[in-house]
Amino acid sequence: LLRSAVDRAFNRISVDGDTSTNDSVLMLSNGASGVEVKDEAGLARFAEALDQVCLTLAQKIVRDGEGASKFVTLSVVGAQDEAAASQIAKTIATSLLVKTALAGGDPNWGRVLAAAGRAGLELDPDRLGLWISSEGEGELQLVRDGQAAEWEESEATKILAEAEITMRLDLGQGEASATVWTCDLTHGYISINGDYRS
């Protein structure tokens, strides 16, 4: 259950695209709660709770990312399968050019599509659609059928100025999807890591 929960949570986040040899997730049980899982229904409830705990903790890592000012939910939809959607989403989420554009509030959709294009999977540019949204400003389509949609830069700037942003990329290939969580990359990240001494 933990391995499955980690795949849907901790393995779908990125602060800087780097990993450490001591990045670990452990689950311990000592029986002190007195709770026992005795049947399939109990196991399903436990799995659901474990998924929620792992997702909450994973997202807290992103929110607390070094120098991060924006929390970004990135969904890739319309993929042929979940593995493809995940691979493309992770490539975008770790793109330094995408992350710095987010830091600068720049609606540079070309960086997002370029990252998707280098994920190692075949894409049809003419089918791509890209939207950005925030709770305070609503949703805005930046790309339709692989081309710039009609939108005002001021609308996009308002969305990207929010602390929490959602990006949705539709590949137009199928029904599968995957979501990852990332953050922007600011000068604060460089300051923290440039001044760090071991």
Beta strands, then each sheet from edge to edge (+ up, - down):
strand 1: 13-14
strand 2: 71-79
strand 3: 129-134
strand 4: 138-144
strand 5: 147-148
strand 6: 164-170
strand 7: 176-183
sheet 1: 1+ 7+ 2- 6- 3+ 4- 5+
end
